[in-house]
Amino acid sequence: MELCRSFSEQTLPAGIAVNDTEEQAHHAFLQHGRQSSAYFIYQRGVECFEGAAGGRVYYAQQDTPLGKVNLVFTNPFCQREDMASLLAEFERLHKWPTVYVSVDREVAQPLKELGYRVNQIGTESRISLASFSLRGKRKKHLRHASHFGERNACVVKELDWSQVDAAQVKAISHRWLKSKGVSARELQYATRPPVYDNEWRVRKFYCMRGDTLLAYVFFDPYFDNGELKGYCANILRANPDRSANGALDYTVLEAIKVFRAEGVKELSLGIAPLQNIEAEPGERKSVRLISKLFYEYGNNLYSFKGLAYHKSRYRPIETPWYLCSKDISLFRLYWGVLFGLKVLGGKEL
């Protein structure tokens, strides 16, 4: 067992264990970072637990009035057959309650066997790029968006950060956040705040009208056994002016053309939190009911419905993701999650 060092220092590369080189840390990601949210480990404030067999659990700690909570916000990195033993080892060696949020069934099932209560927490949306098309009545909006460049003399370019006007990128991000009608803070852990620089294996596409930036999308990679599995559209930002309406979908669609030509198998649109939550055997019913209330009435905190609607236009494959908890009060659970993810403020990193 090895406790990996904290990633809270700005100069410390996220995902690197005590004795790791950056190359070794990236190797672990290439082998086992197979969930579409795997790249979310690369942010400050993340800690790493390395098990006896070499698997890794990435987590963050959040203080609450009732004590600390560990937040595991993406699937641990390990061989599939080692998942249950890694989770049991992490459980045995950590005294604070752990909440697993935005994990998939590969993690939820062994957690049930450890006594965790499992609730659906939203749906992840994926597109099979080989079969994706713009045909059909329900994709009328996307067909219209696909011609945005022709109508507005725009092109989408994949650019190195040195080729980008950083001031324009940051200005669009600020305006986009304000236009959502919710808090302008960047969320963390269950998503990944934008990094205004080049990043390892991240692909960044920009919609340009001449020298003017209209929209951009940052795509995080995920891998399985050393092979690229797909990209996750993590950061999507556009100028909120009406003149840029459609630029965001146009950018995604142009990136899809590039990925498909490269033989990339799938694109994840990420999770739509609290969307289509259904009852789960062995769940905490109170968690499901509160989550549904947040989805209906909490859109001033986070744009739950708007995000879900935007993803639905791609007619994706939807898969439930889960929140798993054990021996923790509802107050401590929701305080840990809402403040830890910065839905309700939380520590600045």
Secondary structure as GFF3:
##gff-version 3
##sequence-region A 1 349
A	DSSP	beta_strand	2	3	.	.	.	ID=ss1
A	DSSP	alpha_helix	22	32	.	.	.	ID=ss2
A	DSSP	three_ten_helix	38	41	.	.	.	ID=ss3
A	DSSP	beta_strand	47	50	.	.	.	ID=ss4
A	DSSP	beta_strand	56	62	.	.	.	ID=ss5
A	DSSP	beta_strand	69	72	.	.	.	ID=ss6
A	DSSP	three_ten_helix	80	82	.	.	.	ID=ss7
A	DSSP	alpha_helix	83	93	.	.	.	ID=ss8
A	DSSP	beta_strand	98	103	.	.	.	ID=ss9
A	DSSP	alpha_helix	105	113	.	.	.	ID=ss10
A	DSSP	beta_strand	117	128	.	.	.	ID=ss11
A	DSSP	three_ten_helix	137	139	.	.	.	ID=ss12
A	DSSP	alpha_helix	140	146	.	.	.	ID=ss13
A	DSSP	alpha_helix	148	152	.	.	.	ID=ss14
A	DSSP	beta_strand	155	158	.	.	.	ID=ss15
A	DSSP	three_ten_helix	161	163	.	.	.	ID=ss16
A	DSSP	alpha_helix	166	179	.	.	.	ID=ss17
A	DSSP	beta_strand	203	209	.	.	.	ID=ss18
A	DSSP	beta_strand	212	224	.	.	.	ID=ss19
A	DSSP	beta_strand	227	238	.	.	.	ID=ss20
A	DSSP	three_ten_helix	242	244	.	.	.	ID=ss21
A	DSSP	alpha_helix	247	261	.	.	.	ID=ss22
A	DSSP	beta_strand	266	273	.	.	.	ID=ss23
A	DSSP	alpha_helix	285	297	.	.	.	ID=ss24
A	DSSP	alpha_helix	304	312	.	.	.	ID=ss25
A	DSSP	beta_strand	317	325	.	.	.	ID=ss26
A	DSSP	alpha_helix	330	340	.	.	.	ID=ss27
###
